[in-house]
Structures are given as structure tokens and as C-alpha cells.
Amino acid sequence: MKALLLIDLQNDFCHLGALEVKEANSIIPIANDLMSHFDEIVASQDWHPADHLSFAANHYWKKPGQIIDLNGLEQILWPIHCVQNSMGAAFHDGLNTQKITKVIYKGTDKSIDSYSVFYDNGHLKATDLHDYLQSKNIKELYILGLATDYCVQFTVLDALELNYTVYLIQDACKAVNLNENDGQNAILKMQEKGAIIINSNELLGL
């Protein structure tokens, strides 16, 4: 069995969002087209409390992009984004949410960030994604979303560690690129660890 995993296709990561990822909006129609090829479609949402400690605004004299130690883990500080129940945390209006069979919330603990849809950044707690996939006997994951160099990369690496066969749909992923080549380097790392890199047209039969 296989599933399509849509990572963080939320307003705050798209055009004019609080943490806009360049060209993120171009992913939405690809995601919609791909949904008809899958029976199981799982979507994640960053779902932060307003006092989340990954937000630069919640630290004195800190700015987005700075790196701090947060409870023993290296933490990049971000603009306030994807606050629970806010418009920014909602799925992009263009996404066909009616076909989504499961939503996974992450980043809900204010004291630790959660890039991966499987675990927080310290691997201290798991979401219910793995249990859900196991209950559906899903062995193959096709992954797309935002952002290549953070939530996509961490999710792919965790999925590989959990022995899923992972396909990264690279034309349906966009990177933050705090450093110029972060996105491309993330793709190379995922491929080195065992991810199969494909384009959406290979699934759409074009």
C-alpha cells in the first residue's frame, strides 16, 4: 500500500505568508493533480502555540535567523508562523482538502520544534503518523511540500529510518534556502540515505 504525504501546505509558508517560501504556491496544483492517484492522502500542519520558543519574538533581543540553544538542541529562530487556529495555519485555499484522509499536527509543544511529521526535533515524542500508516499497511510514501530543507528533509529521513520506501517528488517541494544551496543539498542527502527522487509527471503519466 502507498500514501501521498503533503507537508505543511499552509498559508504562512505560501505567497505573502509570515514565513513565505519562494514559489510555494506552484506546489498546490501539483498536489491536487496527484491526489487522484492515491487512496490515502495524509497532510501535516505546523500547529504552534503563540508562545512557541522557536519564535524569535518570544526571546529578548533575538531576530529570525539567529541560532540558540533550546533545551539542549540547536534551534533556528523563526518569525511567528502557523499559530494554532489562525488563518496562517490553515491549508492554502487552493488545496483540495476534501481528499485528505488524515491530518497530522506538529509543533504543538512550545518547548521543542518539530520539523518531521513523525517526531519532534529531539525524537522525544512521536506523532501518530507512524501508527496510522502501520494500521493501513502502508509501506510506500510519496512525499511533497514545504520546505525541502527543513520539514520535508526531516520527515523523509525519519521515514527511511522507519523502513518505508520513500519517493521524494522534487518538483513539488520548495526550499527556504537560508543558505543558497540548502535545498539542493537536502535533496542530495535524502537521496544518499535512500530516498528515490522523482518528478510529478512520472506519477501523472505525462
N, C-alpha and C positions, 0 to 999 in steps of 0.2 A: 504494500500500500504506500501511497505517496501523499504529500501535503504541500501546499503553497504557503509560505510564511512571509507575511507582509510586515516589515519592520518600520514602525513609527511614521506612518504616512499621515502626519498631523499638521495642523495649520501653522504652528510655531516653527516648523522646520521648512515650510514652503514659502513662496513669494510673499514678502512683507511681514513674515513672521518674526518673532522675537529672537530666534536663532536660525535665521534663514540659511539654507544650504543651496548653493548656486545650482540652478537648473532642476531643482527638486520637483517642480510641477510637471516636468516632462515624464516622470515616472508614472503618474496617475493613469493615463490612458493605457499604458502598457500593462499595468496591474489589472485593470478592468478587462482587457482582452484575454489575459491569461487565465482569469478565473473560470472560464467555461471549460478549461482543460483539467480541472481538479474538483473532486468531491469534498475534500477537506481543505478549508482555507482558514488559516489562523492569522490573526492580526495582533500586533503588540501596540501598546500605548505607554509612552512615558507618562507617569501619573504622580507628579511630585506634590507634596505638601508645600505651602507657601514659605515655610521656614527651612526648606531643604538646605543642607550645608554645602551642597555643590554650587549654590548660587553665590556669586561674588558679593551681591548686595547684602548677604547675611553675615559678612565679615567686615570688620572695621578696616578702612584704608586698603581694600583689595579691589582689583579690577578683573574683568573677564580675561581669560588667557593666562593669568598667573597660576602657579602651581604651589599647592600647600600640602602639608601632611594632615590627613583627616583620619583620625583613629588608626594610625599606623599604615595607611595606604596613601600613595601618591594620588592627588586629586587636582585635576584641572578645574579651575573655577569658570562657570558659565553665566551668561545672562539669565535672568529669571525666565523660565520657559515651562510650558506644559504643566501648569498648576492645575491640580485636580478640579474638574468641573468647569474649567474656563474654556472660552472659545479657542484659545491657543492649543489646548489639549485635545480638542475634538479632531476627528478624522477630517481630512480635506473634503470639502463639499463635493468635489468631483468623483470621489471614490465610491464605488458601488458596494456599500456596506451590507446590502441585503444578502449577499452571497457569503459573507463571513460566517463561519460556523463556530468560532471560538475567539474570544478576546482575552489577551493576557496583559495585566497591568504590571508595570515595573517601576522601580524608583520610588516606592511608597514609604520607605523608611528614611527619615530625614538625615540620619547619621551616616548613611553609606549610599554611594551611587550604584546604579545598576545599568550597565551598558548592554550586557547579554540578556536575552529574553529567557534564559534558563536560570541564571544565578545573579546575585549581587556581585559587585566587583571583588569582594573578599571570599567568594564562594562559601559564605556563612549560612545563607538561606537560599532555598530553591523556590522558584515559582512553580505553578502546577503544570507547566508546559510539557515536561518530560512524561509525567504520569498520564497526561491527556493523550499524548501521541502513542504511548505504550498501550493505552486502553483501546485505541483504534487500530493497533497493529501496524502503525506507520513506521517504515524503515527508511524511506527516501524523503529528503527535504529539498524543496526548491525555494531559494531564498532571494528576496529583493528588498530594497528600501533604503532607509536613511539612518545613519550615514555610513558610507563604506568603511571609513577609517575608525569608527567607534562601535556603534551598536550592531552594525552588520558584521564587522570583523569578530567581535567578541562572541556573538551568537554562533557564527559559523565554527569558530574554534571549539566552543563548548559542545556543539552538535557532533563534531568529529570525535571528540573525546568520549562522547556517549555512544559512539559506534553507529551513528547514522551515516548513510550515503548522502553527501551534500552536493547540490548543484547551486552554484552562485550565478544568478542571472545578471551579468555585469553591466549590461546596458540599462538595467532598471535599478541601478544603485548610483548614488551621488555622494561625494565626499565633502567634509568640512574643509580639509586641507589647511589646517593651521600652519603647517609647513608645506611647501609647494608640492611635494610628491607623496604626501601621506596616503592618498587614496590608492595610487598605483602600487606603492609599497605594501599596503594592506592586502591588495589582490594577490600579489606575489607570495606573501606569507600564507594566505589561505590556501593557495594552490600548492605550496610546498608541504603543507600539513595534510593535504589530501582532498581538498575541495576540487570539484570538477567545474571549470569555468565555461559557461555557455552564454549565448545571446538569446533574447526572447524569440527571434524568428525561427530558431531551431525547435521551439515548442509550438509555435503558431503554424508551422508547416509552410512557411514562406520560402 
